[in-house]
Amino acid sequence: MINLNMHRASPIIIIIPVFNDWECLNILIAKIDQVLHEENIDVDIYILNDCSTIAYHEIFDLCETKAINQIYMLDLKRNLGHQRAISIGLAFLEANVKCKAIVVMDSDGEDDPRDIPKLIYKCMEEKYEKIVFARRTQRSESVLFRLFYQMYKYAFKLLTGQYIDMGNFSIVPFISLQRIVIVSEIWNHYAAGILKARIPFTSIPCKRSCRIAGKSKMNFVSLVMHGLSAISIYGDIIGTKALIAAVMLMLLSILIIAIVYIVRIAVPDWAPYIAGISFIIFLQLATISFSFIFLILNGKNNFVFLPTRDFHYFVLGVKKLNSIDYIKNQHLT
């Protein structure tokens, strides 16, 4: 693991995944510093640079901070997307830093810095034993976006049996972090992975703020992929439900064939066609059922990515932004 030996960690650490969004990050860090200074809370910030194509020093202007003790830049070797960048960041911190809790938030400003103290105080109230998520009570996006988001939540509930109304914005006690980094599902979706792993959590109501600057890179395709990533974590449950539905339809096909056989003398013209179609449906559903069985069994034994074991493959290096200290990945031990 990387031995930082650079700075004694603050009790609270904030991690922020970023891909080229340096302008937003500039403003966000200033707002975080102001809010936390008013609350007399000291933090460190880890910027998870998701292999940005724009150099941060061209836009990112680090100002003097009061509540933020230190800002680190964790560079990734390739672009992974914010969900996977978060999993890398959490595993890195668990291996290298000791603290009380880690706040996870996005860089665009839609996670309001004014809610950070609320998360921290709620985590303290829970004696640092539960993850605390920001539960969205109001969103700032368009009507169309909110419509599709509601459809996604209903689909998630229908397919998985779980209700999801939170995103990345959360605070993770260090004791829970040790459990999270062995959850392979957070590689695809952070919040859904925690739901699937049944790690204790609670939530507080928070309004979603507006983007600070620039234009969102999230389009319709990205939103669909994000939703499918969350649902895919429950592939075994969804596969089992689909298997049960396929078996029920198979039984219905057999029933239809039996009825057709009984009434074949009374209605000889259409009976053979109905029986033939039902038999074809039966064969197709049988094939689908076997496919789901093997899919479920394969998924039970498939752990492609384990954060605590594999994170270092994606870490290029970590540095302080106010010094020349830099530790490269080849120094991992």
Legacy VTK file of the C-alpha trace (Angstrom):
# vtk DataFile Version 3.0
C-alpha trace
ASCII
DATASET POLYDATA
POINTS 333 float
0.000 0.000 0.000
1.014 3.653 -0.286
2.430 5.126 2.891
1.555 8.803 2.641
3.644 10.126 5.537
2.713 13.600 4.330
0.021 14.837 6.649
-1.918 13.676 9.649
-5.429 13.130 8.346
-8.279 15.301 9.567
-11.168 13.500 11.305
-13.337 14.113 8.227
-12.178 13.540 4.654
-14.119 14.595 1.555
-13.636 12.751 -1.743
-14.739 14.327 -5.022
-14.495 12.523 -8.397
-13.684 14.923 -11.248
-13.416 14.629 -15.011
-12.443 17.961 -16.625
-14.865 19.842 -14.343
-12.178 22.048 -12.802
-14.186 25.284 -13.028
-17.002 23.826 -10.943
-14.525 22.286 -8.525
-12.843 25.657 -7.989
-16.084 27.255 -6.834
-17.189 24.152 -4.919
-14.056 23.999 -2.774
-14.390 27.686 -1.876
-18.021 27.084 -0.814
-17.083 23.986 1.193
-14.371 25.922 2.987
-16.736 28.772 3.842
-19.509 26.503 5.145
-17.206 24.327 7.234
-15.312 27.326 8.619
-18.605 28.713 9.932
-19.284 25.343 11.577
-15.724 25.052 12.917
-15.168 21.737 11.121
-11.744 20.802 9.747
-11.430 18.476 6.759
-9.041 17.130 4.145
-10.121 16.838 0.513
-9.111 14.129 -1.943
-9.794 15.005 -5.571
-10.221 11.830 -7.618
-8.872 12.882 -11.001
-10.641 10.481 -13.366
-7.924 10.748 -16.042
-9.046 14.224 -17.100
-8.022 15.369 -20.583
-7.760 18.995 -19.414
-4.842 19.755 -17.105
-6.123 20.968 -13.750
-3.485 23.723 -13.426
-4.931 25.425 -16.528
-8.210 26.190 -14.720
-7.996 25.049 -11.106
-6.802 27.944 -8.936
-6.186 26.782 -5.386
-7.010 29.602 -2.981
-6.148 29.939 0.683
-8.436 27.836 2.842
-9.468 28.060 6.488
-11.382 24.851 7.227
-9.691 22.662 4.620
-6.344 21.573 6.046
-5.023 19.803 2.983
-6.067 19.004 -0.580
-4.715 15.904 -2.299
-4.984 14.870 -5.929
-5.399 11.141 -6.575
-4.666 10.541 -10.266
-6.190 7.519 -11.980
-4.508 5.740 -14.896
-7.643 5.677 -17.049
-11.111 7.154 -17.176
-13.486 4.937 -15.200
-16.581 7.070 -14.600
-17.542 8.638 -11.282
-18.993 5.457 -9.735
-15.807 3.473 -10.239
-13.613 6.417 -9.328
-15.452 6.557 -5.992
-14.779 2.863 -5.351
-11.068 3.410 -6.078
-10.974 6.449 -3.774
-12.666 4.644 -0.893
-10.360 1.638 -1.171
-7.305 3.904 -1.334
-8.324 5.760 1.828
-9.127 2.574 3.702
-5.628 1.279 2.948
-3.676 4.458 3.603
-5.492 6.914 5.879
-7.093 6.754 9.311
-10.020 9.068 10.006
-13.495 9.104 11.526
-15.551 9.385 8.358
-15.448 10.121 4.619
-17.889 12.384 2.809
-18.618 11.390 -0.806
-19.920 14.102 -3.134
-19.937 15.127 -6.801
-17.953 18.056 -8.213
-20.717 19.909 -10.086
-22.231 21.618 -7.037
-25.566 19.795 -7.168
-24.563 18.240 -3.854
-24.974 21.353 -1.707
-21.966 22.050 0.585
-24.426 23.399 3.174
-25.634 19.827 3.669
-22.185 18.516 4.608
-22.498 19.592 8.288
-25.946 17.966 8.402
-24.448 14.671 7.241
-21.590 14.951 9.735
-23.884 15.747 12.681
-26.235 12.906 11.781
-23.277 10.521 11.553
-22.131 11.693 14.988
-25.666 11.145 16.282
-25.462 7.581 14.965
-22.120 7.203 16.831
-20.280 6.680 13.534
-21.945 3.291 13.121
-24.105 3.953 10.029
-23.599 5.412 6.595
-25.713 8.550 6.166
-27.094 9.323 2.693
-28.618 12.559 1.449
-32.201 11.648 0.520
-33.447 13.840 -2.305
-36.654 15.720 -1.465
-36.491 18.142 -4.390
-34.569 18.041 -7.655
-33.451 20.922 -9.858
-33.543 19.119 -13.211
-36.097 19.424 -16.003
-39.577 17.911 -15.844
-38.570 15.267 -18.411
-35.556 14.254 -16.333
-37.655 13.972 -13.170
-40.209 11.868 -15.065
-37.585 9.390 -16.237
-36.020 9.376 -12.778
-39.354 8.397 -11.221
-39.733 5.656 -13.820
-36.251 4.409 -12.922
-37.099 4.285 -9.201
-40.326 2.370 -9.852
-38.537 -0.055 -12.179
-35.819 -0.556 -9.572
-38.434 -1.294 -6.907
-40.343 -3.685 -9.175
-37.286 -5.637 -10.295
-35.236 -5.701 -7.101
-37.742 -5.267 -4.278
-35.666 -2.340 -2.951
-36.476 1.366 -3.005
-33.634 3.693 -3.922
-33.845 7.455 -3.441
-30.212 8.426 -2.869
-27.075 8.923 -4.901
-23.412 9.458 -4.151
-23.801 12.254 -1.583
-23.168 10.582 1.762
-20.859 10.199 4.732
-19.195 6.862 5.467
-17.870 6.065 8.970
-14.431 4.468 8.825
-15.776 1.346 10.516
-18.261 0.953 7.637
-15.559 1.712 5.077
-13.802 -1.506 6.044
-16.934 -3.386 4.955
-17.562 -1.353 1.815
-14.149 -2.018 0.252
-14.907 -5.730 -0.016
-18.219 -5.105 -1.794
-17.529 -5.763 -5.464
-20.882 -4.249 -6.499
-19.817 -0.665 -5.720
-17.659 -0.919 -8.854
-20.881 -0.485 -10.854
-23.013 1.607 -8.511
-21.998 2.968 -5.113
-25.433 3.402 -3.469
-26.995 0.237 -4.921
-23.923 -1.760 -3.907
-24.371 -0.700 -0.288
-28.062 -1.593 -0.464
-27.216 -5.026 -1.859
-24.541 -5.649 0.803
-27.009 -4.662 3.565
-24.523 -2.369 5.235
-26.357 -0.321 7.926
-27.347 3.131 6.701
-29.793 5.928 7.316
-30.665 9.109 5.432
-31.559 12.750 5.906
-33.705 14.910 3.592
-31.710 17.275 1.352
-32.666 19.413 -1.624
-30.607 18.934 -4.733
-28.924 22.169 -5.741
-28.184 23.508 -9.231
-25.000 23.006 -11.184
-22.437 25.688 -10.289
-20.960 26.364 -13.732
-20.753 24.965 -17.229
-22.995 22.414 -18.851
-23.713 18.944 -17.535
-22.072 16.082 -19.433
-24.866 13.758 -18.376
-27.097 12.933 -21.368
-30.010 10.556 -21.826
-27.770 7.620 -22.758
-25.606 8.217 -19.689
-28.682 8.325 -17.466
-29.964 5.026 -18.868
-26.555 3.410 -18.393
-26.407 4.716 -14.826
-29.827 3.231 -14.067
-28.971 -0.101 -15.678
-25.730 -0.234 -13.683
-27.734 0.020 -10.459
-30.246 -2.598 -11.571
-27.538 -4.977 -12.841
-26.197 -5.365 -9.301
-29.352 -7.323 -8.520
-28.888 -9.603 -11.530
-29.334 -12.755 -9.443
-32.635 -11.541 -7.936
-33.944 -10.279 -11.272
-32.857 -13.524 -12.949
-34.698 -15.580 -10.326
-37.884 -13.538 -10.810
-37.583 -13.922 -14.579
-37.057 -17.665 -14.144
-40.222 -17.968 -12.044
-42.159 -15.946 -14.635
-40.822 -18.167 -17.441
-41.821 -21.329 -15.572
-45.321 -19.939 -14.981
-45.664 -19.171 -18.691
-44.430 -22.687 -19.508
-47.163 -24.135 -17.316
-49.686 -21.863 -19.040
-48.491 -23.133 -22.442
-48.932 -26.731 -21.293
-52.424 -25.881 -20.039
-53.338 -24.318 -23.403
-52.048 -27.399 -25.261
-54.111 -29.641 -22.982
-57.273 -27.563 -23.531
-56.738 -27.551 -27.287
-56.310 -31.327 -27.267
-59.558 -31.753 -25.346
-61.607 -29.543 -27.689
-59.832 -30.563 -30.925
-62.884 -32.470 -32.256
-65.240 -29.556 -31.684
-62.971 -26.963 -33.360
-60.649 -28.879 -35.697
-59.596 -25.877 -37.817
-57.770 -23.685 -35.317
-56.823 -26.310 -32.721
-53.596 -27.549 -34.426
-52.339 -23.981 -34.911
-52.948 -23.040 -31.286
-51.293 -26.237 -30.082
-48.296 -25.681 -32.353
-47.815 -22.078 -31.262
-48.117 -23.071 -27.604
-45.531 -25.813 -28.071
-43.092 -23.371 -29.705
-43.616 -20.947 -26.824
-42.974 -23.803 -24.392
-39.648 -24.660 -26.067
-38.529 -21.011 -26.117
-39.398 -20.481 -22.463
-37.588 -23.704 -21.537
-34.456 -22.400 -23.271
-34.789 -19.021 -21.532
-35.260 -20.740 -18.155
-32.062 -22.763 -18.520
-30.207 -19.603 -19.580
-31.403 -17.757 -16.468
-30.377 -20.684 -14.260
-26.808 -20.660 -15.580
-26.721 -16.841 -15.449
-27.714 -16.842 -11.787
-25.231 -19.567 -10.858
-22.445 -17.793 -12.737
-23.252 -14.468 -11.080
-23.048 -16.034 -7.620
-19.399 -16.949 -8.217
-18.350 -13.890 -10.215
-16.299 -11.284 -8.339
-14.607 -9.392 -11.145
-13.410 -6.439 -9.090
-12.669 -6.331 -5.380
-11.862 -2.732 -4.345
-9.508 -3.517 -1.465
-7.537 -5.954 -3.613
-7.510 -4.295 -7.025
-7.629 -0.523 -6.505
-3.859 -0.026 -6.844
-3.935 -1.211 -10.468
-5.770 2.007 -11.356
-3.865 4.515 -9.183
-1.214 6.514 -11.012
-0.139 8.592 -8.013
-1.164 10.948 -5.237
0.127 14.429 -4.515
-0.422 17.442 -2.317
-1.568 20.412 -4.323
0.341 22.846 -2.135
3.650 20.982 -2.285
5.849 18.997 -4.647
5.347 15.724 -2.792
4.279 12.972 -5.157
4.036 9.227 -4.622
3.790 7.114 -7.735
1.993 3.819 -8.071
5.232 1.910 -8.610
6.077 2.644 -4.979
3.170 0.509 -3.820
4.322 -2.113 -1.380
LINES 1 334
333 0 1 2 3 4 5 6 7 8 9 10 11 12 13 14 15 16 17 18 19 20 21 22 23 24 25 26 27 28 29 30 31 32 33 34 35 36 37 38 39 40 41 42 43 44 45 46 47 48 49 50 51 52 53 54 55 56 57 58 59 60 61 62 63 64 65 66 67 68 69 70 71 72 73 74 75 76 77 78 79 80 81 82 83 84 85 86 87 88 89 90 91 92 93 94 95 96 97 98 99 100 101 102 103 104 105 106 107 108 109 110 111 112 113 114 115 116 117 118 119 120 121 122 123 124 125 126 127 128 129 130 131 132 133 134 135 136 137 138 139 140 141 142 143 144 145 146 147 148 149 150 151 152 153 154 155 156 157 158 159 160 161 162 163 164 165 166 167 168 169 170 171 172 173 174 175 176 177 178 179 180 181 182 183 184 185 186 187 188 189 190 191 192 193 194 195 196 197 198 199 200 201 202 203 204 205 206 207 208 209 210 211 212 213 214 215 216 217 218 219 220 221 222 223 224 225 226 227 228 229 230 231 232 233 234 235 236 237 238 239 240 241 242 243 244 245 246 247 248 249 250 251 252 253 254 255 256 257 258 259 260 261 262 263 264 265 266 267 268 269 270 271 272 273 274 275 276 277 278 279 280 281 282 283 284 285 286 287 288 289 290 291 292 293 294 295 296 297 298 299 300 301 302 303 304 305 306 307 308 309 310 311 312 313 314 315 316 317 318 319 320 321 322 323 324 325 326 327 328 329 330 331 332
